[in-house]
Amino acid sequence: MTSGTLPARLLNKISARQFAPKYVNLAHELLREISQQQLMPGDRLATENELINKHNISRVTVRQALELLASEGYISRHRARGTFVKRAVELDKQTTTLKGSILLISTNDQKSLRDDDLATLTVQRAMEQALSRRGFAVQILTFGQNSRENRERFTLHQSQPDLKGILTIGPCLEPHIEEMIRVPLVTSCTFHPSDHPWIGQDASQASKTSVAHLIEHGHRRIGMLCGAWVDIIGFGRFVEGFREAFRSHQLEFDRTLLIQACPEESLKELARQLLNRPDRPTAFFCENWLVCHAVIEAAESLGLIVPNDLSIVGYGRNVMEITSPCRITSYVPNSEGIGEAAADHLVQLIENKPSTETCFSIPGELIIQESVSPVTCPA
């Protein structure tokens, strides 16, 4: 329902509170307890175990709630000492008027795309925070694999009288787009803009920046591998950025080194086929962490060492979690910026303050680590 953030003006009786994540509800409850018990800065709070037993919730939920309150400056946490009130809470002075609710839709169909989880959670939290600051409650709708059930749940949520807008993370709403949407809609986190207002990461910019980094280290034979989950337009955007990187350096590239996997096709085998060619690539741009792992495994099976024999640049924050055989250089989308911008744009549409532009790309950042080495004699 509400943001992960808990500014004072939001700590009132919110009618839609049943939609809140558990840790947000617990954070609300803890603030009320601090106020009712008139705890002052320096007073100790209950321990994690006491909160677990009292509220019958998991340790993860307790820690999320405490981290949330700490980030907002209400409490301070000290290892081996405990948790203490950092500033007083006066709930009787906290009032606000909700402007309505926002439906935030994502998908739990991520069994083959676990790399998206971290980015999705970051985007979602940024959206919740931005919307809460503007006085909106957030209802989270997660789609599964049952299309009919998704449609029914979507229709039910749309019928709520206080619904003011819809945000989507990923292409989850596309199968139901023919359903009448009576409120403003902003999409995000797809590989390319849609027919609706869109905020996201430009895939072509990601590949252009990544490939340019490899070119500047002397690489000329550069491969690119994308998973089957990337649609044809998205793959085209990656190729567009790849081509632009070579064009800006006045170089030609080998189109046969740019591959997209088909469903059920082995990423490792595709990478191995490219790396087993006599004119094999000396570097790879990998579309996500699954692709990175596949390329690394293929290289190892052929006796190639990263980065000595093969340089790699990946795409996505989860790529940076790879530490073997080395830390991977990655182009990381600004997930927090995407979430905030999407929420801001939706609020503008709700308040009839539309921008002249409907699609916005939020730049990411190339995080340079250990997986790229120079080529002294380019092929």
N, C-alpha and C positions, 0 to 999 in steps of 0.2 A: 504493500500500500504506500507507505511513506518512504522517503529517502533513507539511505543509510545515515545521512546527516540528521542531527536532531537540534536545530537551532531552537531557541526558547519559544519562539512564536508558534511552533508546531506542536508543542506539548499540551494540547487541549483534548477535549473529548471528541475524537474523530469517529464519525458514524461508520465509516467503511473499514474500521480497523481490523476486521476479521481477515482481510486480504494481506495483512502485513507479514513479512518474514518473521520467524520466531525470534531471531536475535533482536529485531527492531522492537517487537512487543516487549521483550525482556528489558531492553534499554529504557523504554518508556516507564515500565514498572519500577525500575531501579531509581529513576529520577523522582518518581512520585514518593518512593520510600524515603529518599534523601530529604525531600521537602517535608513530608509528614512527620518524620522523626527529628526534623530540625537539625540535621547533621551540618556541621560547619567545616570549613577547610582544615584539613589535618586529621579529621575523624576517620576511623577505619571502617571499611565496608566488610560485608560478609566474605568468607573465602569462597573459592571456586566450588569446593565440595559442598559447602553449605548451600550455595545457590542451586547446585545440581539437585540436591535432595529436596530443597524447599519448592522448587518450581517443576521438578520432574522432567528435566530436559538434559540434553547431552552437554558434555564438556565443550564441544566445538561451538555450540550455540552460546554458552556462557562466555567463552573467550571472544567471540565475535561481538557480543554486546558490550563487553568491557573495552575492547579495542575501539569500538565506535564512540563510547563516552569519553575515552582518553583522547581520541583524535579531535573531539569537540571541546576539550579543555575542562570537562566536568570532574574527571578523576585523574589520578596519577597512579601508576603501577610500579612497584619496586620488587625486584627479585628477592626472595627469602624474607621480605618484610611484609608484603601484602598490598592491598589496594586502598587508597585514601581519597577522600573528597578533596577536590582541588578548588572548586568554587561553589558557593551556595546556590541553591535552586529555589526560586519562589514561583510556584505554579499558579498561585492566585493572581499573578500579574500577567500571566501568559494567555493571550487570547488571539484568535485568528479566525478568519472566515474562509472556508474552503471555496475555491472557485469551480470545483467539479472534479471529476475523475478522468484519468488517462489510462487507456488500455495499452499495456506493453506486451507485445507478443514475440516469443522466441520459440525455438524447437528443442526438444530433448532427443531428437533423432541424430545423435552425434557419435554413434558407436564406432564409426570409421573416421571420425573427424575430431578426436579428442584435443587436437591442437587448438581448436577454436574456443575451448572452454574458458581459458584465462582471458582472452580478448572479450568474449561474450559477457563474462561476469564484470569486467572492467567497464564496458560500455553500459551495461544495465545499471550498475551502481551510479555511474556519472549521470545517466538519464534521471534516475530516482532523485538524486541530490538536486539537480537543476530544477526539476519540476516541483519538488517540495519547497525550494526557496521561493518559488512563484505562487505557492498556495494551492497546488493541485495534489490530490491523492492519486496513488498509482496502484493499479490492479494488474497483476502479472498473469498472463495466460500462456501456458506452455503447450505446444502442439506435440502430439505423438505420431505414431505411424498409421492410426486409424483415421482416414480422411473424413468419413461420415461423422465420427465423433467430434473431430476438430471443427467441422462445419456447424454442428449443433451447438457446441460450446461457444463458438464465435458469435452465432446468431443470438444466443442467450445474453452474452455480455453486451452486444450492441443495443439490446432493448432497454438497457438501464437508462433512466431519464437524465441522470447527472453526467453521462458520458460526454466529454468535450472533444476528445481526439484520440488517435491511435498512433503508436510508434511500433515499428517492427525491427527486429534484429535478424538479419538474413532474409532469405527469400521465402520464409515460412507461409506468408499470406498469399502467395501467387496462385495456388490452386483454388483459392476462394475469392479471388479478386472480382469475380463477376457478381458476387453478393453485393447488395446495395450498401455502400458505406456512406452513412449520413453525416459523418463528422470528418474534419481534416485528417489526413493521413501523411505521415513522413516515414520513409523506409531508410534503412541503414545497413551497413556491413555486408553488402553484396559486392561482387567483383566489378560491377559497372552500374551506372544510373538506370533507374526504371522509368516507367511512364508517370510515376508519381514523384512528388518532391523527395529528394534523396540527399543524404549526407553519408560520405564514406571515404574510403581510401582509393585513390586512382591506381589501379593495378599497373597501368603503363608507366607511371612515374616510379613505382617500386622497382620494376624490372629495368627501367632505364638507368636509375641511380646505381643499382646493384651491378649491372653488366658494365657500366662505365667504370666502376671501381676495379673490376677485373681487367678491363682493357688498359687502364692506367698502370696496372702491374705487369703489362707486357703480354697478356693472354689474347690470343686471336681465335683459337678454336675453343669456343665456349658452348657448352650444351645447356639446354633448359628442359626440365621435366616437370609436368603438371599432373595432378591427380585427375581421376575420372569425374570427381565432384565439381570441377570447374566447367561451367557451361561454355558453349562455343564462342559466345561473345566475350566472356571473360578471358578465355585463352587467346582470343584475338587481341585483347588489350595488352596482355603480357607480351605477345609477339610484337605489337606496335612499339612498346617501350624498348624492347630488345633491339629492334631495327633502328630506332632513333639513336640509341647509344652508339652503334656502329657508324651510323651516318654522320653524327656530330664529330666523330674522329676520322671521317673520310676513309672508312674501311668497309669491306664487304664481309658478309657472314655466310656461313653454311646453313641453309634452311633445314637440311636433313638432321641437324643436331637439336632441333626444337621438337619435342615430343609431348603428346598428351596421351595419357593412359586411357584405355577403354575399360568399361566396368568389368570387374573380376580379373583384369590383367595385372600381372605382377610388376610392381614398380621396381623391385630389385632386378628382375630379369631384363626389363627395358634398359635400366642403367648399365647393367652388365654388357648388354649387346653394344651399346655406344662405346663403352670403355674398352671393349675387346677389338674394336676396329683398328686397323693399322694406322689410320689418321685420327686416332681417338682425341676427344677434347682434353685440354689441359685444365679446364675449369668448368664448374657447373653453377647455374642459378637454379635453386630448388624452391618450388612454390610453397612448401610448408615443411613442418618438422618430420612428417611421415616420409616425404620425398627425401629429405636430408638423410634420414636413417637408411633408406633404401640405397641411396648413392654411396654412403659410407660402407655399408655391408658389401655392395657390389665391388667397390674398390678394394676392400680387404680381401675378398675372394680371389682377386686377380693379383694380389701382392702389391697394390698401389698404396702409398702412404699419403695421408692428408696432414699437412698441406704440401709436403715435398714434391709428390708426384701429381697431386690433384688439389686444386684450390676450390673452395666451396663458399658461396654466399646463399643464405636462406632468406625466407620471407616469413615474418611473424614473430611474436614475442616468445612463443614456446620454443623456437629454434635456439634461443639463448640458454635453454635448460640443458642442451646437449653439451656434454663436457668431454666425451671420448670419441675419437682419439685426441681432440682438442676442442676448445671453445669456438663456436661457429659465428662468423660475422653474419649479421642479419639486418635486413631492412624491417624496422619495427613500426607498425601503424600507431598513430596517436589515438588509441582506443578511448581514452578519457575525453580527448578533444572532440572525437566523433560523437560520443554520447551527449556531451554538453551542447554541441552545435545542433544536433538533431532535436533535442528538447527545446532549445531556444527558438528554432525555426517553427516547430509545431505551435508554441505559444504565440508567436507572431501571427500565424494563420488563424488561430482561435480568436485572437484579439483584432482580427481584420487589419493586420499591418503586414501584408505579404511583401516580400522582397521582389525586385524585378527578376531575380534569378531563382530557379527552383532546385538546382542541383549544385552541391558544394563539395569539393574535394578537400579533405584535411590532410596536409602533408605529414608524412612519417619521418623517421630518422634512421640513417645507416649507422648501426652500432658496430664498430670495427673491433674484432677480436683476433683469434690466432689462425684462422682457417685459410688465409690467402697469403701466398708467397709469390714473389716476382718470377717472371720468366725472362731469362737473360737472352735467349735466342728464340724469339717467337717463330712458330711454324708458319 
